[in-house]
Amino acid sequence: MNAKPTLWMALATLAIAGGCSKARVEDSAPRIAADTIYVGGDIVTINDAQPTAEALAIKGGKILAVGSQAEVESAHKGEATQIVDLAGKTLLPGFLDAHSHYVSALSVANQVKVYAPPAGPGQDVPSVIAAIEKFRAERGIPKGQMIQAYGYDDTAMAGGRLLNRDDLDQAFPDNPVLVGHVSMHGAVMNSAALKQFGISADTETPPGGVIVRKPGTDEPYGLIMETAYLPVHSNLPRPTSEQEIEFTRAAQMLYAEVGVTTAHEGATHAAELAVMKRATAAGANIIDVIAYPFITDLDKILETVPIANWGRYDNHLKIGGVKITIDGSPQGRTAFFTTPYLTGGPGGEQDWRGELTFPQETVNQMVKRVYGLGVPLTLHANGDGAIDAFFKAHEFAAADDLSKDRQVTMIHAQFTRKDQLDKYLQYRIRPSFYTLHTYYFYDAHLNNRGREQAQYISPMRDAIDKGLHPTNHTDFYVAPLDQMFMLWSAVNRMSRAGAEVGPDQRVTPLEGLKAMTIWGAEQYGEQDSKGSLEPGKLADLVILDRNPLKVEPMAIKDIRVVQTIKEGETIYPAR
């Protein structure tokens, strides 16, 4: 009577056991097989919930898993999965460039670098001239063809002897020569170049502009800056269609080789956007590029790219928002302050505080228009007076809700006063600081602005302690593209001469990295896809030869990028 039930129960038990065995086999197989798994080094996630990891898995250009090596390999190692041994190196999120002039990178391949040491040879007038002469000879540049240089730093000229028109005329009588000022807000030109751009003794200096005159005359002496330089910049020679592709790839490799996977084009004119769009259509992009049209070109750009198409990537290119420039450069003495420069103006002006690029009422209306369009805004403001001017414009344009998050970034924000930090927080304005100035231009700021202001430039420590998430940038080509040197400058705040520059404003290496990664992603509204190593985010990665969190702070500048990966594919070194 009991045999059949017993047998049935036995068979049922075997069936259940067989099912469990099958389930265990399935569990041991990868749920989703990764394309690549990285192990064997330091993985710094920039994710506070999981700061470090032993392994990271990638699938289809996105991060699949982050965790222990055993867990990640057990869940995601398949037959075709590539296991990459970091061999003690450090894996981080790819760097997001918070502000540079990407378009400038397209042209530097055809220009001569005249940065001051250690970035270049330009320590005095003869060395600048010699570098340009060498470039002309090596390139075989014929008579009549324009020669361009970049990175001229008048604050570093030996003995205060500055480059002028006559110097260039003597050395280059047969070529127009334009030597770009390191601020990117002007240039020194010879007579042929001045004539080419229609600048003469009869040219009036426009409001917000600088035309330095030869002493005792109305003749332009070479240096043209700010609004006086804008027509020159707009009419510089443009590359051919073939060169556009070549220059785009070369420019993006400059970013890739320093670990940048998202670049910033900080003041895009209509003609430049057209170049970028053509290169994009040709499939030339290897990194993401975010363009911010300059306010004066906004109408032209809206004719070709309606607002509905902004904020979306098209083959790695998107329009991020609008750029407004409020003042000039502190080292060029064109930034706008509430107190006078100790050294006067660039043209010998007395009681000189700098000038707004546009009158306050114009700035008010510009900001109001951008807010009305509902797109992000980046502001160029260096001096404390320019920062005050923007706050006035914000109060005018956002009177209905001063604290609404409009995705506004104050680029540079260098001479922010302590009392202004509260308004950044209240108005939800993100400062993007420029700590490289502590190294490259501290002595100039000390002379021009005095010790108190010079020591407080880019107050990143105070900003973070207030609860802000500032970013940091190179402003290339004002300073070289070198993300590790930028991090070093934020952590150490040392001048070229070895002076401490506001040591109370130093940040930790981790905070400095956040300003280059996750806070940069927040600046662009891309924190859900970039800026940290988390499942679901893009596999934008950089591999360093050492861990910035473990080396001595002064050694950070010597860390080198080994590999840059965009959406799971190695872009540097190029394969």
C-alpha positions in Angstrom: 0.0 0.0 0.0 2.9 2.4 0.8 5.2 1.4 -2.1 3.7 3.7 -4.7 3.7 6.9 -2.5 7.3 6.1 -1.4 8.5 5.7 -5.0 6.7 8.9 -6.0 8.3 10.8 -3.3 11.7 9.5 -4.3 11.2 10.4 -7.9 10.0 13.9 -6.8 13.1 14.3 -4.7 15.4 13.4 -7.6 13.6 15.8 -9.8 14.0 18.6 -7.3 17.6 17.7 -6.8 18.2 17.7 -10.6 16.5 21.1 -10.8 18.7 22.6 -8.1 21.8 21.2 -9.8 20.8 22.8 -13.1 20.2 26.1 -11.3 23.7 26.0 -9.7 25.3 25.5 -13.1 23.4 28.4 -14.6 24.4 30.6 -11.6 28.0 29.8 -12.2 27.8 31.0 -15.8 28.1 34.8 -16.5 24.8 36.6 -16.4 26.1 39.1 -18.9 29.6 38.4 -20.4 31.8 41.5 -20.3 33.8 42.7 -23.3 36.6 43.7 -21.0 37.5 43.4 -17.3 40.2 45.5 -15.7 42.0 44.1 -12.6 45.4 44.3 -10.9 45.6 48.0 -10.1 44.1 50.8 -8.2 40.6 51.6 -9.4 39.5 55.0 -8.1 35.8 55.3 -8.8 35.1 59.0 -7.6 31.9 57.4 -6.2 31.6 58.2 -2.5 29.4 55.2 -2.0 32.1 52.9 -3.3 35.4 54.8 -3.5 37.7 52.0 -4.6 37.3 48.6 -6.4 39.4 45.7 -7.5 37.7 45.2 -10.8 35.7 47.0 -13.5 33.8 45.3 -16.3 32.7 46.9 -19.6 30.1 45.9 -22.0 29.0 47.7 -25.2 30.9 50.9 -24.3 29.3 51.2 -20.8 30.4 50.2 -17.3 28.8 46.8 -16.5 30.0 46.2 -13.0 32.4 47.6 -10.4 33.5 45.6 -7.3 35.8 42.8 -6.1 37.7 40.8 -8.6 36.1 37.6 -7.5 32.6 38.9 -7.8 33.1 40.7 -11.1 34.8 37.8 -12.8 32.4 35.3 -11.4 29.4 37.2 -12.7 30.8 38.6 -16.0 33.9 36.7 -17.2 32.9 34.9 -20.4 34.9 32.9 -23.0 35.5 36.0 -25.1 36.1 38.5 -22.2 39.4 40.3 -22.3 41.1 40.5 -18.9 43.3 43.5 -18.7 46.0 43.5 -16.0 46.6 47.1 -14.9 50.0 46.0 -13.5 49.8 48.3 -10.5 48.6 51.3 -12.5 45.6 53.4 -11.6 42.2 53.5 -13.4 40.0 56.6 -13.1 37.0 58.2 -14.9 38.0 60.1 -18.0 38.6 63.8 -17.3 36.0 66.3 -18.3 37.5 69.6 -19.5 35.5 72.3 -17.7 36.7 75.1 -19.9 39.2 75.4 -22.8 39.1 76.7 -26.3 38.9 73.5 -28.3 38.8 75.3 -31.7 42.2 76.8 -30.9 43.6 73.3 -30.8 42.6 72.9 -34.4 45.0 75.7 -35.4 48.0 75.2 -33.1 49.5 72.5 -35.4 50.2 75.4 -37.8 51.4 77.8 -35.2 54.6 78.3 -33.2 54.5 77.9 -29.4 56.0 80.8 -27.5 54.9 80.1 -24.0 57.2 81.3 -21.2 59.4 78.5 -19.6 58.9 75.8 -18.7 56.0 75.4 -21.1 57.9 77.1 -24.0 60.9 79.2 -25.1 59.4 82.7 -24.6 61.5 84.2 -21.8 62.3 87.5 -23.6 61.7 89.3 -26.9 64.8 87.7 -28.7 63.7 84.2 -27.7 60.1 84.8 -29.1 61.6 86.2 -32.3 64.0 83.3 -32.6 61.2 80.7 -32.1 59.2 82.3 -34.9 62.2 82.5 -37.2 62.9 78.9 -36.7 59.3 78.0 -37.4 59.4 80.0 -40.6 62.5 78.3 -41.8 61.4 74.7 -40.9 58.0 75.2 -42.6 59.4 77.0 -45.6 56.8 79.7 -45.3 56.9 81.9 -48.4 56.8 85.7 -48.5 53.3 87.2 -48.0 51.9 84.2 -46.0 50.7 84.9 -42.4 52.7 83.5 -39.6 50.9 82.9 -36.3 52.2 82.1 -32.8 50.5 81.4 -29.6 51.2 81.7 -25.9 53.0 85.1 -25.7 53.2 85.9 -22.0 54.1 89.6 -21.4 54.2 89.0 -17.7 57.3 86.8 -18.1 59.4 89.0 -20.4 62.9 89.6 -18.9 63.3 93.1 -17.6 59.7 94.1 -18.5 60.8 94.6 -22.2 57.7 93.8 -24.2 57.3 92.6 -27.8 56.1 95.3 -30.2 55.3 96.1 -33.8 58.8 97.3 -34.6 60.4 94.1 -33.3 58.3 92.0 -35.6 58.7 94.4 -38.5 62.5 94.2 -38.3 62.5 90.4 -38.2 59.7 89.7 -40.6 59.4 92.5 -43.2 57.8 90.2 -45.8 55.2 88.3 -43.8 52.1 89.4 -41.7 52.9 88.1 -38.2 50.3 87.7 -35.4 51.6 86.6 -32.0 48.6 85.5 -29.8 48.6 86.8 -26.3 48.6 84.1 -23.7 45.2 85.4 -22.4 43.7 84.6 -25.8 42.1 88.1 -25.6 44.5 89.7 -28.0 47.7 89.6 -30.0 50.8 91.5 -31.0 51.0 92.2 -34.7 53.5 93.6 -37.1 52.7 96.4 -39.6 51.7 94.0 -42.4 49.2 92.2 -40.1 47.8 95.5 -38.8 47.3 96.6 -42.4 45.7 93.3 -43.3 43.1 93.7 -40.6 42.6 97.4 -41.2 44.1 98.8 -38.0 45.8 102.2 -38.3 46.4 105.5 -36.6 42.9 106.5 -37.6 41.3 103.4 -35.9 39.4 104.4 -32.9 39.7 102.3 -29.8 36.2 100.7 -29.3 34.6 100.6 -25.8 36.0 97.7 -23.9 39.0 97.4 -26.2 42.7 98.1 -26.1 44.9 99.4 -28.9 48.4 100.2 -27.6 49.9 103.2 -29.4 53.5 103.9 -30.1 54.7 106.5 -27.5 54.1 110.1 -28.7 51.9 109.0 -31.7 48.5 107.5 -32.6 50.2 104.6 -34.5 49.3 101.2 -33.3 52.3 99.6 -31.6 51.3 96.0 -32.1 49.2 94.9 -29.0 45.5 94.7 -29.7 43.1 93.3 -27.0 39.6 92.6 -26.0 36.8 94.1 -28.2 39.4 95.7 -30.5 40.7 92.2 -31.2 37.3 90.5 -31.9 37.2 91.6 -35.6 40.8 90.2 -36.0 39.8 86.9 -34.5 36.7 86.6 -36.7 38.8 87.2 -39.8 41.8 84.9 -39.2 42.6 82.4 -42.0 40.4 79.3 -42.1 41.6 75.8 -42.9 40.6 74.0 -46.1 38.0 71.2 -46.0 40.8 68.6 -46.1 42.6 70.4 -43.3 39.5 70.5 -41.2 39.5 66.7 -40.9 43.2 66.5 -40.3 43.3 69.3 -37.7 40.2 67.9 -35.9 41.9 64.6 -35.4 45.1 66.2 -34.3 43.3 68.6 -31.9 41.3 65.8 -30.3 44.5 63.7 -29.8 45.9 66.6 -27.8 43.0 66.2 -25.4 43.1 62.4 -25.4 46.8 62.2 -24.6 46.2 64.0 -21.3 43.2 61.8 -20.4 40.4 64.2 -21.5 37.3 62.4 -22.9 35.0 65.4 -23.0 36.3 68.7 -24.3 34.9 72.2 -24.0 34.8 74.8 -26.8 34.5 78.0 -24.7 33.4 80.8 -27.1 32.2 79.4 -30.4 31.6 81.6 -33.4 29.3 80.6 -36.2 32.1 79.9 -38.7 33.9 77.7 -36.1 30.7 75.8 -35.4 30.3 75.2 -39.1 33.9 73.7 -39.2 33.1 71.5 -36.2 29.8 70.3 -37.8 31.6 69.4 -41.0 34.3 67.4 -39.2 31.5 65.7 -37.2 29.7 64.7 -40.3 33.0 63.2 -41.6 33.3 61.0 -38.6 36.4 62.8 -37.3 35.5 63.0 -33.6 37.1 60.6 -31.1 36.0 62.4 -28.0 32.9 64.3 -26.9 33.0 68.1 -27.7 30.6 70.6 -26.1 30.4 73.9 -27.8 29.1 77.2 -26.3 28.2 79.8 -28.9 29.4 83.3 -28.2 26.5 85.6 -27.5 27.3 87.9 -30.4 26.9 84.9 -32.8 23.8 83.5 -31.2 21.3 84.6 -33.9 23.5 83.2 -36.7 23.8 79.9 -35.0 20.1 79.7 -34.2 19.4 80.0 -37.9 21.2 76.7 -38.5 20.8 74.8 -35.2 17.4 75.5 -33.5 17.1 75.3 -29.7 15.3 72.0 -30.0 18.6 70.4 -31.2 20.8 71.8 -28.4 22.0 69.7 -25.5 22.0 66.5 -27.6 25.1 64.8 -29.0 25.4 64.2 -32.7 28.3 61.9 -33.3 30.1 63.3 -30.2 29.3 67.0 -30.8 26.7 69.0 -29.0 25.8 72.6 -28.3 25.8 73.0 -24.5 24.7 76.6 -24.0 25.7 80.2 -24.5 28.9 82.0 -23.6 29.0 85.7 -22.4 32.3 87.4 -21.7 32.0 90.1 -19.1 35.6 91.3 -18.7 39.2 90.6 -19.8 42.3 89.1 -18.4 44.0 90.0 -15.0 47.5 89.3 -16.3 46.7 91.4 -19.3 45.2 94.1 -17.0 41.9 94.1 -18.8 39.9 92.3 -16.1 37.3 94.5 -14.3 37.9 95.2 -10.6 36.3 97.4 -7.9 39.7 98.9 -7.1 42.4 100.2 -9.3 45.4 98.2 -10.6 48.6 99.1 -8.8 50.4 99.2 -12.2 47.9 101.2 -14.3 46.4 100.0 -17.6 48.0 98.2 -20.5 48.0 101.4 -22.5 49.4 103.5 -19.6 46.0 104.4 -18.2 45.9 105.8 -14.7 43.5 104.9 -11.9 42.7 101.9 -14.1 40.2 99.3 -12.9 39.7 97.6 -16.2 36.4 97.7 -18.1 33.4 95.5 -18.7 33.4 94.0 -22.1 29.8 95.2 -22.5 27.9 97.9 -20.6 26.0 96.7 -17.5 22.6 97.2 -19.2 23.8 95.1 -22.2 25.0 92.3 -20.0 21.6 92.4 -18.2 19.7 92.0 -21.5 22.1 89.3 -22.7 21.6 87.2 -19.5 17.9 87.7 -19.7 17.8 86.4 -23.2 19.7 83.3 -22.4 17.5 82.6 -19.4 14.5 83.0 -21.6 15.9 80.4 -24.0 16.2 78.0 -21.1 19.7 76.8 -22.1 22.9 76.7 -19.9 25.0 79.7 -19.6 28.8 80.1 -19.1 30.2 83.5 -18.0 33.7 84.7 -18.4 34.4 86.9 -15.3 37.8 87.3 -13.7 37.8 90.5 -11.6 35.6 91.0 -8.5 33.9 93.9 -10.3 32.9 91.6 -13.2 31.6 89.0 -10.8 29.5 91.8 -9.2 28.3 92.8 -12.6 27.0 89.3 -13.3 25.2 89.1 -10.0 23.5 92.3 -10.9 22.5 90.9 -14.3 21.3 87.7 -12.6 19.2 89.7 -10.2 17.7 91.6 -13.2 17.1 88.5 -15.4 16.0 86.0 -12.7 14.0 88.3 -10.5 11.1 85.8 -10.4 13.3 83.1 -8.8 16.9 84.0 -7.9 17.7 80.5 -6.6 16.4 78.4 -9.5 19.1 76.1 -11.0 19.6 77.5 -14.5 22.9 75.5 -15.0 25.1 78.6 -14.9 28.9 78.4 -14.6 31.2 81.3 -13.8 34.3 80.6 -15.8 37.6 81.6 -14.1 36.0 83.5 -11.2 39.5 84.0 -10.1 39.3 87.1 -8.0 36.2 86.1 -6.1 35.8 87.9 -2.8 34.9 85.9 0.3 31.6 87.7 0.5 30.7 86.7 -3.1 30.9 83.0 -2.3 27.5 83.2 -0.5 25.9 84.5 -3.7 27.3 81.6 -5.7 25.6 79.3 -3.3 22.4 81.3 -3.0 22.0 81.8 -6.8 23.2 78.3 -7.6 26.1 79.5 -9.7 28.9 77.1 -10.2 32.4 78.6 -10.2 35.0 77.0 -12.5 38.3 78.0 -11.1 41.7 78.3 -12.7 44.3 77.2 -10.2 47.0 77.2 -12.9 47.2 80.9 -12.4 48.8 80.3 -9.0 51.8 78.9 -10.9 52.0 80.8 -14.2 50.8 84.3 -13.2 51.1 84.8 -9.4 54.0 87.3 -9.8 51.9 89.3 -12.3 48.9 89.3 -10.0 51.1 90.3 -7.0 52.4 93.3 -8.9 49.1 94.2 -10.4 46.7 93.5 -7.6 48.7 93.3 -4.3 49.4 90.4 -2.0 45.9 90.0 -0.4 44.1 89.5 -3.7 46.9 87.5 -5.3 46.9 85.0 -2.4 43.2 84.5 -2.6 42.9 83.7 -6.4 40.7 80.7 -7.2 39.5 80.1 -3.6 38.6 76.4 -4.1 38.9 75.4 -0.4 36.5 78.0 0.8 34.1 77.2 -2.1 34.0 73.5 -1.3 33.6 74.2 2.4 30.6 76.4 1.5 29.0 73.4 -0.1 29.8 74.3 -3.7 31.1 71.9 -6.3 33.6 73.9 -8.3 35.3 72.7 -11.4 38.9 73.4 -12.5 40.2 74.1 -16.0 43.3 74.9 -18.1 41.7 77.5 -20.4 43.9 76.1 -23.2 45.7 77.6 -24.9 46.1 80.3 -22.2 47.8 77.4 -20.2 49.0 74.1 -21.7 46.7 71.1 -21.7 48.1 69.2 -18.7 45.5 67.8 -16.4 48.0 66.4 -13.9 49.8 69.7 -13.6 46.3 71.4 -13.2 45.6 68.9 -10.3 49.0 69.6 -8.9 48.4 73.4 -8.9 45.1 72.9 -7.0 46.6 70.7 -4.4 49.9 72.6 -3.9 49.3 76.2 -5.0 52.9 77.0 -5.7 54.1 79.8 -8.0 56.7 79.6 -10.7 59.2 81.1 -8.3 58.4 78.6 -5.6 56.2 80.9 -3.4 53.1 79.5 -1.6 50.0 81.0 -3.0 47.2 81.0 -0.4 48.0 77.7 1.2 44.8 77.8 3.1 43.0 77.3 -0.2 44.7 74.0 -1.0 42.4 71.1 -1.7 42.9 67.4 -1.2 43.9 65.3 -4.3 40.5 63.6 -4.2 38.7 67.0 -4.2 40.9 68.1 -7.0 40.0 65.0 -9.0 36.3 65.5 -8.4 36.7 69.0 -9.9 38.0 67.3 -13.1 35.4 64.4 -13.2 32.1 64.2 -11.4 31.7 67.9 -10.7 32.6 68.6 -14.4 29.9 66.1 -15.3 27.5 68.0 -13.1 28.5 71.3 -14.9 27.3 69.7 -18.1 24.3 68.0 -16.7 25.9 64.7 -17.6 26.4 63.2 -14.1 24.2 60.3 -14.9 26.5 59.1 -17.7 30.0 60.5 -16.9 32.3 61.5 -14.1 32.5 58.4 -11.9 32.9 54.7 -12.3 29.4 53.3 -11.8 27.4 50.6 -13.6 25.4 52.1 -16.5 27.8 55.0 -17.1 29.9 55.4 -20.2 33.2 53.6 -20.2 35.2 56.8 -20.4 38.4 56.0 -18.6 42.0 57.0 -18.1 44.9 54.9 -16.9 47.7 56.7 -15.0 51.1 55.3 -14.2 50.6 56.2 -10.5 47.8 57.0 -8.1 47.3 60.7 -7.4 45.8 59.8 -4.0 48.9 57.9 -2.9 52.0 59.8 -4.2 53.5 62.8 -2.4 51.5 65.9 -3.4 54.5 67.6 -5.1 54.9 64.5 -7.3 51.4 64.7 -8.8 52.6 66.8 -11.7 55.0 64.0 -12.7 52.2 61.4 -13.1 51.7 60.4 -16.8 48.7 59.2 -18.7 49.3 55.7 -20.0 46.0 55.1 -21.8 42.7 56.9 -22.6 39.5 55.0 -23.3 36.4 56.4 -24.8 33.3 54.3 -24.5 35.4 51.2 -24.1 37.7 51.9 -27.0 41.3 52.9 -26.6 41.9 56.3 -28.3 45.3 57.0 -26.8 47.8 55.7 -27.6 46.2 55.4 -31.0 46.0 51.8 -32.3 
